[in-house]
Amino acid sequence: MDELAFSGAAALAGMIRRREVSARELTELYLRRIERYDGDLNAYRVTFPERALAEAGQADGRAGAGDTRPLLGVPLAIKDDIDVAGAETALGGDAHGGPVAADAEVVRRLRAAGAVILGKTSVPELTITPWTESPTFGVTRNPWDRMRTSGGSSGGSATAVAAGLCAVGIGSDGAGSIRIPAGCCGLFGMKAQNGTVPTAPLVEPWHGMTLWGPLGRRVADSALVYDVIKDGGPSFAAAAGGDPGRLRVAMSVRTPPLTGLQADAEQLGAVEVVAQALRELGHEVVERELEYTPALSSNVLARYLGGIAAMGRSVPHPERLSRRTRGYMRIGGAVPGAAIRHAKAAAGADGEALWPGVDLVLTPMFTRRPPRVREYEGTSALRSLTGSIRFVPYCGPYNHTGQPAASIPAGLTFDGFPLAVQLVAPAHGEPVLLQVATQLEAALGWPDRTPAL
């Protein structure tokens, strides 16, 4: 049964439909594994065992009656910045106002598709940092190396999927928060085109840079979940199995301005691994550095920092926020509203100026390995912000321009830690991005690798 924990949402949905396994058996399996492993990993902020078992029983009844909902009986986890009725949306702290009355629209769609909700996963306070540590709820650890972070801000969802504590995890991505933890934990994580997935009841979180999406072991898992939660359009699952043809891919490794350093040899090696795999798949890979302008970087920071300030003002008890979070809010509060409006208006032009006229762009995911746990504990907002930019400068531009982008697993280091790269598509280019990711999954075999628990 433990092997089923790593099978992924698409495979498990098929098994439930064929009556090869029951939703209750899977839910009990994941709850046992959470009890066994999560005391150390801290992937979940809270679990709903009784409710999940009841939902699983309902799913089994529906499956027996011939119901074919796409996620019927599949146990998954929800990031703790997304509303689940009856639970707090804690946002990594205690500044919330208690349990919420209604599901977010994404959760409503997941339930309508038959999913079983196991619990809510850990996030950093206000989902700010690319590491998941909270003064209220503690440190979330990477199952591949417990002394390193699993990234952020969807670090709890990434740890849960990587450790086999759910079939798929739902996250959010405002400046890389799906791709970063997916890259830290050897998973596939795609940020779709901005606006593809509803954020209700929130309106334009982080000034329109944030959207919700899945983290999974396989491309098919991500595509399946996106088909459930996105606002119509062609099926991502159907597209993922298609042939992209021969594509031209630009490989760019230079970091944007303000970073202050370049990717290290380990991360550059990951880019070369994937570039070679693309060549062997028949694609053309050309070295072409992207033109990151200071204006682009300023626009990304204006929306990101302004979004933090707005989120901090919106919580019921901002006085309970930590010192560092209040520091981020002060920095964000100093960004003029006119600068944020200008940044939003410039997104289209910035995307056109950045895109090098190819089919896809390949970049490093990180400049170095993920930080050690508590590496930034006790530091100021400014130092944490600087550390974040130096660690992962490649993601934020595509939240600003809105383009689809994905973290692609790129093998393991000599000592068994996962590597990753970022693959970016033009606007609304999810189908080709998923097709190439499916090719790379088959070539590189990342779903077969699991951490030693």
N, C-alpha and C positions, 0 to 999 in steps of 0.2 A: 504493500500500500504506500510506503514512503516514496517509492519511485513515481507514483501518480502525482505527488505534490509538485513535481517539476515538469509535468506534462504540458502545462499551459492551457489558457482559456479555450482556444479553438479545439484542441484535442479533447478536452474534458467535456465540452458541450456536445461533441459528436458521440462520445461514450455514453453520456446520459440519455441522449435521444435513442441510441441503440440498446439501452437498458443493460449495458455492460457494467455499469456502476451506478449507485444511487447518489443523489444529491446529499442525502443524510450521511452516507458513508464518507463522502469527500469533506463535508463540513466537520464531521467528527475528527477526521484525519488532521485537517488544518488546526482545529482547536487543540488537539493533543500536541501538535508540533509547536504551537504558540506557547502552550504551558511549559513545554520542555525547554525551548530555546530562547524565548523572548525575554526572560528575566535578565539575560546577559546582553542581548542585542538591543532591546528597547525600540523595536520597530513600531509597536502599537502604543498609542496614548490610552486607548480604551477599547475593549472588545464587547461584543453583544452576543454571548453564547446562547442564551435562551431564545432570543429573537432570531438568531441565525438558524438554529435548529428548527424552529417553527417555520421559517421561510423555506428551508430545505424540504421539510415534510410537504408543504404545499407544492413545491416544484416537482417532487416525486409523484404526487397525485396528478398533476397536470401532464407530466411525461407519460404516465400510464394511460391517460386519456387521449394521447396522440398529439399533445401540444408541441409545437416546434419553434418556440421562441428562441432567438439566437443565443442567448446567454442563460437558458433555463437551467437552474440548479448550480451554476458556476459560482464558487465562493471568491469574493474579491474584497479589497480594502479601499477605503476612501481617505484621502489626505485631509488633515484636520484644518484646512481652510475652506472646506466645502460643507455646506449645511446638510446634516442628517437629522431628520425629525426626532425629537426626544433627547438629543445629545447636545452638549455644548460644542460650539465651534471655537475651540480654545485658542487657536492661532499661536500655539507654543507658549502660552502664559495664562495668567489668571485675571486678565483685564476684561474678560467676556462678561456677558450679562445673564448667563445661565442657559439652560436647554432652549433650543430653537423649536418653533412650532411646526415648520414645514421643511420638506426636502428641497434642496437646490434642484434646478431643472435637470441638471446632469444626473443626479441621483434618481430623480423621478423616472427618467428614461431608462436607466439601468434596471430599476425595479420592474418597469413595464416589460423589459426584455427578459425578465426571469432571474436576474442575478440575486445571489445571496450575499448580504452585507455582513462581513465578519467583524468589522470595527473601523476605527479611525486611526490613522498613522501619524507618527510624530513629525513635527516641523520645528524649525527655529522660531524664536519669537517674531511675530509679524511676517514670517516667511522671508526674512531679509537676507540671510547669509547663505553661501554655498557650502555650508556644513550644518548639520542638524544637532544643535546643542541648545538647551533651554534652561534658564535658572529655575524654572518651575518643574520641569519634567525630566531633566537630566540629559545624558549623552546617548545618541543613537550610534551604534557601532557598525562597521562594515564587516559582513560575515567572511570576507576574504582575508581580512586582517583587522582584528578587533582593536588594534591600536590606531587605526585610521578612520576618518569619517567616511560615511557612505554618501557624502555630498549633501546638497540642499538646493532648494528647500524641500523637495519631495524625498528627503533621505529615508524617512520611515517607510514609505511605499517601496522604495528601491530595496532596502534591506529585507522587507517582507517577501518580495518576489524572489530575490536572489537566494534567500534561505529556505524557500519552500514553505512559507507561512501564508500564502494565498496564491490563487491562480494568476491574478493580474492585479496591479495596483493603479489606482487613479491618482494623478498628480496635477500640478498646475505649473505653468511656465511663463514667468514674467521677464526673466533675463537669463534663462537657461535652466530653470528649475525642474524640468523633466529630463533634459539631456545630460545635465551635470551628474545627478545621482545614477542615471542609467549608465553613464560612462564609468563612474566609480565602481559599479557593482557588476559589470559584465553583461548588461542588459541592452535591449533595443528600446529606444525612446525617441519618439518623433513629436516635435511641435508642428501642428498643422498651420495652414495659412491663418493669420489673424482674422477673427470673426467667424471661423468655421463652426466653432462649438459655442453654444450660449453660456454666458456666465451668470445668468439670473439666479438669485435676486440682485447680484452685484451689477453695477453699470460701469463698464469700461475700467476694470481694476487696473491700477498702475497706468492710468491714462491711456488705456487701450492696448497695452503691451501684453497683457496676461490672457491666457486661455487654458482650459482644462484638457487633459488627455491621459492616455494610459502609458504605463511602463510594463513591459512584458519580456519573456524569454525569447519569443519568436516574433518575426514580422507579422505573421498571420494573426497573432493575438492582438497586436496593436490595431491592425486593419479592421478586425472584427468589432472591437470595442468602438472604434471611431465610427463605424457604420451605425452603431446604436445611438451614439450621443451627438453626432454632428447634425447640422441643419440641411438635410437632403443632399442632392447632388449625386454624381455617379458613385457606385460602390467602391470603397477602398479595397475591400476583400477581393472583389473580382479583378480589380486592377493589379493587385499585388502578384497575381499569378501570370501576368502577361509578359510579353517580350518587349523590352525597351528599344531593341535595335542597337546599332553601334552608336555610342555617345561620345561626346567630347567633354572631358573633365579637366577643369583647371585646378592644379595643386598649388595652394598658397599657404605658406607657413609663417610669414612675417606677422608679428603682433600689431594691433592698432596702437595709435599714440596713447600716451599716459601709462602704458604698461611698464616700461622701464627695463624689460628683459625679453628674451626670446625663449622658445620652447627648448627643453633640454634634449639630450641625445635619445633618451628613452621614448619621449613623445614623438620626436621626429622619426624614430624607427617604426613606430606604429603607423604613421602616415605612409611610409614607404611600403610597409607590408600590404596595406589596403590598395595603394597605387599599383603595386605589382599584381595583386589579385584582379584589379580592374583591367589591367592590360591583358592578362591571361583569359579574361572573359570576353575579350575582343574590343574593349573600349580604348579610345585614345586619351592618354593622360599627358597634359602639357603643363610645364611649370610657368605659372603666371601669378605674380603677387597682386593681391587686391589693393586698391587705392583707398585705404582708410583715411579720411580727412579729419582734422581737428573738429570741424563743425559736426561731423557725424557723431564723434565721441561725445561732444557736448550735448547733442540732442538726445542720445541714449541716456546719459546721466540725468538730464533734466526730467525726463519722464520717469525714470527709475526712482530718483530721490524724491521728486514731487509726489510720486505714488506712495512712498513710504510715509511721508508726512500726512497725506490724506487718510491713509489707513489708520495711522496712529490716532488721528483726531476722531475717527469714526467709532472706535471701540468704547463700550460703556464706561470703562474705568481706566482712562489713560494714566492716572496717577499710579497705577500698579505696575506700569511697564518698567523694565530694567533701565539702569543708567545708560548703557550703551544704546539701547533702542531709542531712548529720549534724545541721545546725541545724534543719531541718524535723523530723527524728526526735526531737530534744529537745523541740521544741514539742508534737509529737504525743504523746510519751511522758508529758507532763505532764497530758494529758487523763485524768481518772479513768475507770476501767472502768465505774463506775456511770453516768457521764454518757453514755457510748457506748450502754450498754444502754437508758437512758432515751430517747435520741434514736431508736434503732431502734423502740422501742415507740410513740413518738409519731408515726411517719411517717404512719399512716393518718389520724389526727386533724388533723395539719398539712396534709395534702392536702385534706381536706374544708374546712378553714378558709380555705385559699388560693383554692380554686376559686370563681369568681364566678357559677356557675349558668348557663353558656352552653354552646355546642357546641364552641368552640375558643377559644384565647387567642393573641393576636398580641403579641409583644414585640420590642424590638430584639435583635439578636444580640450586639452589642458597644456600648461607650460611645464608642469611637473606632476609627480604623484599627489594624490589628495592629501590634505593636511592631516597631521596626527590629531587625535582627539585632544581637545582642550588647548590646542596650539595658540588660539586667540582668546582664551579665557582671561577675563579681566582687562582686556585691551580697550582702547577708546573706539568710538565709531569711526574716526578718521583712519586709525591704523587698520581696523578691520576692513574698511572700504578699500584701502590701498592693497591689503592682502588679497581681497577678493578679485580685484582687477588684475593683479599679477598672476593669480592662479588660473583664472578662466576668462580671458579677454575676448574669446572668439564668439560667444553666444549672443550677447546683448544686441549687437547690431541687427540681428535678424528678427528679434522681437520688435525692434523699432521699424524696420522696413516691412515686416509682416510675412516674410517668405517662409515656406516650409523648410525645416531643418531637422536632422536626426543624428543621434549618437549611435555609432556603429562599433560593436566590439571588434577589437583588432588583435586578439590573442592574449597571451600571458607573458609577464616578465620572466626572467630567469628564476626568480623565487616564487612564481606562481600568483602574481597579482594581475588583475585584468587591465588591459590597455584599451583605448578607444580613440576614434577620430570623429570628426563632424562632417556630414555630407549635407549640402544645401542645394535646393532646387529653385528655379524661378517662381514667380508668383503663381499660385494654384497648381504647382507642379508635384503634388503628392503622388499621383499615379506613377510617374517615372521614378520618383524617389523610392517608393515602396518596391517597384520592380527591381531596381538595382540592389536594394537592400536584401531582397529575397535571393538574388543571385549570390551576393556576398555571404549570406547566411549558409547557403549550401556549400560554398567554396571554403569558408573558414570554420564552419562547424561549431559556432559558439554555444548553441543550446545544449550541447552535450557536456559542457563544463559546469560543474557545480562546486561550491566551496565545501571544504571539509568541516563539518560541524561536530 
